[in-house]
């Protein structure tokens, strides 16, 4: 679930037993600021972790999971991941309501997000409502992407480490986004942005057959959200979500189309929810000088299960990934494999998330996709990665 209203929106609907959403007592009290704008709300968190990469290859850099793999420098040590500070004036019930939101992030994960301008702005948009039909809610500025089962904020995900699906999705956009609730259980969203992101205010064009950039090429996005009504019994609140994003990144030579579908289901077992997600991305490179374009693709599939019991919660994820020839897909060039993640969470302190996570990544066909820097016996390759992580987050 993305922290946007469509993915984490599943959790907001009370459907998903995500790490911080699954339990009501985990939500910190949001504090109104004592300013002229008394309706402004201050919130945020401090996210830390301890990570140990185990196995025969101690120099194994680990899987290419966003914000936790070897490329992020977090293996075998203690880490400050990110500090987030949010200011928000939510939309009220007024037909012509107005508000805003600003998410500021600091630390290694903020730099990896790569929005530019010091890499401290995650979101910054003006929120507006126009009283057309049931009302259209607008975001104008920088906002989270509309697709995905997981989000940048690790504490809002069922597991600390991100999936391969998250790694092949865009993260932020600069543009305009509109959301319309057709009926109580059906919502649509659509928008236009400068690029696939994440760099704020970036521009992108498309290169023609002569290697010339065609200006004003934009990124387009749309999504549909369906929520099961109360009449569906134990399935009430279950949500299906699908979306597509088509556009260029910061480069004028690289176009991608992201397709996403995700479902979260309530079950007859109290405290148990299950989910699934599917990501497919196709990228086309347009070389200069009339060279024919080349196409690359990546696929990521994941199954989720979460179980809440008193102060305990348990979260599992099983996934399959297959990367293309473009390293930007993050799952590794020509890589394919499986990953299994188990997370145990216990709520001991107020407003504090504490969890222990075990992750096993297995590459197919003995492909060395985990960045091994040590020669293994008998010419072997590093086709397994094992990771143990403790995550502690204070939310205010």
C-alpha positions in Angstrom: 0.0 0.0 0.0 1.4 3.3 -1.0 1.2 6.0 1.6 -1.0 7.8 -1.0 -4.7 7.3 -0.3 -4.9 4.3 -2.7 -2.4 1.9 -1.3 -2.1 2.7 2.3 -5.7 3.8 1.7 -6.4 0.1 2.0 -5.1 0.2 5.5 -6.9 3.4 6.2 -10.1 1.6 5.3 -9.3 -0.8 8.1 -8.5 -3.6 5.7 -4.8 -4.2 5.9 -3.0 -5.3 8.9 0.1 -3.4 8.0 2.8 -2.9 10.6 1.5 0.4 12.0 -2.0 0.4 10.6 -3.0 -3.0 11.9 -3.3 -1.7 15.5 -5.2 1.3 16.6 -3.0 2.0 19.6 0.1 2.4 17.4 -1.2 5.6 16.0 0.4 8.6 17.8 -1.7 11.5 18.7 -1.4 14.2 16.1 -0.7 17.6 17.5 -2.1 20.9 16.2 0.5 23.6 16.0 0.0 26.7 18.1 0.1 29.0 15.1 -2.2 31.3 13.3 -3.1 28.2 11.3 -4.5 26.2 14.2 -5.7 23.4 12.0 -2.1 22.5 10.9 -1.1 19.1 12.2 2.5 18.1 13.1 3.5 14.5 12.9 6.5 12.3 11.9 8.9 9.6 13.0 12.5 8.6 13.7 13.4 5.2 12.0 16.4 3.2 13.1 17.6 -0.4 12.4 20.3 -2.9 13.2 21.2 -5.2 10.2 23.2 -8.4 10.0 24.0 -10.1 6.7 24.8 -13.8 7.5 25.9 -16.8 5.5 29.2 -18.3 4.2 29.9 -15.2 2.1 30.3 -12.6 4.8 31.1 -9.9 2.3 27.7 -10.6 0.5 26.1 -7.2 0.0 22.7 -8.6 0.1 19.6 -8.3 -2.1 18.8 -5.2 -4.1 15.9 -4.3 -1.9 15.3 -0.6 -1.7 16.8 1.2 1.3 18.2 -2.0 2.9 20.5 -3.7 0.3 24.2 -3.6 0.1 24.2 -0.6 -2.2 22.6 1.4 0.7 25.5 0.7 3.0 23.4 -0.8 5.8 24.8 -4.3 6.0 26.4 -5.5 9.3 25.8 -2.5 11.5 23.6 0.1 13.2 21.7 2.5 11.0 19.7 5.7 11.2 17.4 5.2 8.2 15.3 8.4 8.0 13.7 11.2 10.0 10.4 12.5 8.8 8.5 15.6 9.7 5.1 16.3 8.3 2.9 19.4 8.4 -0.6 19.1 7.1 -3.9 20.9 7.0 -6.4 18.2 5.9 -9.4 19.0 3.7 -12.5 19.6 5.8 -16.1 19.0 4.7 -16.5 22.3 2.9 -17.3 21.9 -0.8 -14.5 24.4 -1.6 -12.1 23.1 1.0 -8.4 23.9 0.8 -5.4 22.6 2.6 -1.8 21.4 2.1 0.7 18.8 3.1 4.5 18.9 3.4 6.6 15.8 4.2 10.3 16.6 5.0 12.7 13.7 5.2 16.3 13.6 6.4 19.0 10.9 6.5 20.3 8.1 4.2 16.9 7.0 2.9 16.0 10.6 2.0 19.2 10.8 -0.1 18.3 7.5 -1.8 14.8 8.8 -2.6 16.5 11.4 -4.7 13.9 14.1 -5.1 16.7 16.7 -5.5 16.8 20.1 -3.8 18.8 18.7 -0.9 16.7 15.5 -1.1 14.7 16.7 1.9 11.2 17.1 0.3 9.2 14.0 -0.1 5.8 15.6 -0.6 4.7 19.2 -0.9 1.3 19.9 -2.4 -1.7 22.2 -2.2 -4.9 20.2 -1.6 -8.2 21.5 -3.1 -11.7 20.3 -3.5 -14.2 21.3 -6.2 -17.9 20.6 -5.5 -18.6 18.7 -8.7 -20.8 15.7 -8.1 -19.5 14.0 -4.9 -16.5 16.4 -5.0 -13.1 16.1 -6.7 -10.1 16.2 -4.4 -6.9 17.7 -6.0 -3.2 17.5 -5.2 -1.1 20.1 -6.9 2.7 19.9 -6.4 4.8 17.0 -5.4 2.9 13.8 -4.3 3.5 10.1 -3.8 3.0 7.8 -6.7 -0.5 6.2 -7.0 0.6 2.6 -7.3 2.1 -0.1 -5.1 1.4 -2.3 -2.1 4.2 -0.8 -0.1 5.4 2.7 0.7 8.5 4.8 1.4 7.6 4.9 5.2 8.8 1.4 6.3 6.7 1.6 9.5 3.5 1.6 7.4 4.5 -1.6 5.6 4.0 -5.1 6.8 7.7 -5.8 6.6 10.8 -3.6 7.1 12.5 -4.5 3.9 10.8 -3.6 0.6 9.7 -6.0 -2.0 11.1 -6.2 -5.6 7.8 -4.7 -6.7 8.4 -1.6 -4.7 11.8 -1.4 -6.4 10.4 -1.2 -9.9 7.7 1.4 -9.2 8.1 5.1 -9.3 8.1 6.9 -6.0 7.1 10.6 -6.4 5.8 12.9 -9.1 5.5 16.7 -9.7 2.1 17.5 -11.2 -1.6 17.5 -10.7 -3.7 14.6 -9.3 -7.5 14.3 -9.0 -9.5 11.8 -7.0 -13.3 11.3 -7.3 -15.4 8.9 -5.3 -18.1 7.6 -7.6 -20.0 5.9 -4.8 -18.9 4.9 -1.3 -17.1 1.8 -2.5 -15.7 2.9 -5.8 -13.1 5.7 -6.4 -11.0 6.7 -9.3 -7.9 8.8 -9.6 -6.1 10.4 -12.6 -3.2 12.8 -13.0 -0.5 14.3 -15.2 3.1 14.9 -14.1 6.3 16.1 -15.5 8.1 12.8 -15.3 8.0 9.3 -13.8 10.0 11.0 -11.0 11.5 11.3 -8.5 13.4 14.6 -9.2 11.2 17.6 -8.4 10.5 19.9 -11.3 12.4 17.7 -13.7 11.5 17.9 -17.4 11.6 15.1 -20.0 11.1 14.8 -23.7 11.2 12.0 -26.2 14.0 11.4 -28.6 12.8 11.0 -32.2 14.4 8.8 -34.9 17.0 11.6 -35.6 18.1 11.8 -32.0 16.2 15.1 -31.5 14.3 15.7 -28.2 10.6 16.3 -28.6 9.7 18.7 -25.7 6.7 18.7 -23.4 6.4 14.9 -23.1 4.5 14.3 -19.9 3.7 11.3 -17.6 0.1 10.1 -17.3 -1.5 8.0 -14.6 -4.8 6.5 -13.6 -6.1 4.1 -11.0 -9.3 2.4 -9.7 -10.1 1.4 -6.1 -12.9 -1.0 -5.1 -13.9 -1.7 -1.5 -16.2 -4.5 -0.4 -19.4 -3.3 1.3 -20.7 -4.5 4.6 -23.2 -6.7 2.8 -20.3 -9.0 1.8 -19.9 -10.4 5.4 -16.4 -11.2 6.6 -15.0 -9.8 3.3 -16.3 -6.3 4.1 -13.5 -3.7 3.8 -11.5 -5.9 1.4 -10.0 -3.8 -1.4 -9.0 -4.3 -5.0 -6.7 -1.7 -6.5 -5.3 -1.3 -10.0 -3.3 1.4 -11.7 -1.1 2.3 -14.6 1.6 5.0 -15.1 3.1 5.9 -18.5 5.9 8.4 -19.1 9.5 9.3 -19.2 11.9 9.6 -16.3 14.5 12.4 -16.1 16.1 11.1 -19.2 14.8 11.9 -22.7 15.8 8.4 -23.9 14.0 6.2 -21.4 10.2 5.6 -21.4 8.5 3.2 -19.0 5.0 1.9 -18.5 4.1 0.6 -15.0 1.1 -1.7 -14.5 0.0 -2.6 -11.0 -2.8 -4.6 -9.4 -3.2 -5.4 -5.7 -5.8 -7.0 -3.5 -6.2 -7.2 0.3 -8.8 -9.6 1.8 -10.3 -9.8 5.2 -10.8 -13.4 6.4 -13.2 -15.2 8.8 -10.2 -15.6 11.2 -10.1 -12.7 13.6 -6.9 -10.7 13.1 -5.9 -12.4 9.9 -5.6 -10.5 6.5 -4.1 -11.7 3.3 -3.0 -9.9 0.2 -1.4 -10.1 -3.2 0.3 -7.7 -5.6 1.5 -7.8 -9.2 3.9 -5.4 -10.9 4.9 -5.3 -14.5 7.1 -2.6 -16.1 8.2 -2.3 -19.7 10.9 0.1 -20.5 11.9 1.4 -24.0 15.3 3.1 -24.6 15.4 5.5 -27.6 19.0 5.8 -28.6 20.2 8.9 -30.5 21.4 8.8 -34.1 18.5 6.8 -35.5 19.4 3.6 -33.7 16.4 1.4 -33.3 14.8 1.4 -29.8 15.3 -1.5 -27.5 12.7 -2.9 -25.0 13.3 -4.3 -21.5 10.9 -5.5 -18.8 10.6 -6.6 -15.2 8.0 -8.5 -13.3 7.4 -8.8 -9.5 4.7 -10.9 -7.8 4.1 -11.1 -4.0 1.8 -12.7 -1.5 1.2 -11.2 2.0 -0.3 -12.5 5.2 -0.6 -10.6 8.5 -2.0 -11.8 11.9 -2.6 -9.6 14.9 -2.9 -11.0 18.4 -3.0 -8.7 21.4 0.3 -6.8 21.3 1.9 -9.3 18.9 1.6 -9.2 15.1 3.2 -11.5 12.5 3.8 -10.6 8.9 4.9 -12.8 6.0 5.8 -12.1 2.4 6.7 -14.5 -0.4 7.7 -13.0 -3.8 9.1 -13.8 -7.2 11.0 -11.3 -9.3 12.5 -11.2 -12.8 14.5 -8.3 -13.9 15.4 -7.0 -17.3 18.5 -5.6 -18.9 18.1 -2.2 -17.2 19.9 -1.9 -13.9 17.5 0.8 -12.9 14.9 -1.9 -12.3 16.9 -2.6 -9.1 16.2 -6.3 -9.0 19.4 -6.7 -10.9 20.3 -7.0 -14.6 18.9 -10.3 -16.0 18.2 -11.4 -12.5 15.4 -13.6 -11.3 14.7 -15.3 -8.1 12.6 -15.6 -4.9 12.5 -13.9 -1.6 10.8 -14.9 1.7 10.4 -12.5 4.6 9.1 -13.1 8.1 8.5 -10.2 10.6 7.6 -10.4 14.3 6.3 -7.3 15.9 5.6 -6.6 19.6 4.1 -3.4 21.0 5.8 -2.6 24.2 6.2 1.2 24.3 3.6 3.7 23.4 4.1 5.2 19.9 7.1 2.9 19.3 7.2 0.2 16.6 9.7 -2.7 17.4 10.1 -5.7 15.1 12.5 -8.4 14.2 12.8 -9.5 10.6 14.3 -12.5 8.8 14.8 -12.5 5.0 16.0 -15.1 2.6 16.7 -14.2 -1.1 17.4 -17.0 -3.5 18.6 -16.3 -7.1 17.7 -18.7 -9.9 20.1 -20.4 -12.2 23.1 -19.7 -9.8 23.2 -16.1 -10.9 25.4 -14.0 -8.8 22.9 -11.1 -8.3 23.7 -10.2 -4.7 27.0 -8.4 -5.2 29.4 -11.0 -3.7 32.9 -9.7 -3.2 34.4 -12.9 -2.0 35.3 -15.9 -4.2 33.5 -18.9 -2.9 34.9 -22.4 -2.8 35.0 -24.4 -6.1 34.2 -21.4 -8.1 30.7 -21.1 -6.6 28.6 -18.0 -6.8 26.5 -16.1 -4.2 23.0 -17.3 -5.1 21.6 -16.9 -1.5 21.4 -13.9 0.8 20.3 -14.1 4.4 19.5 -11.0 6.4 18.5 -10.4 10.0 17.1 -6.9 10.9 15.8 -5.3 14.1 13.7 -2.1 13.4 12.8 0.5 16.0 10.7 3.5 15.1 9.3 6.3 17.3 6.2 8.0 15.8 5.0 11.3 17.0 
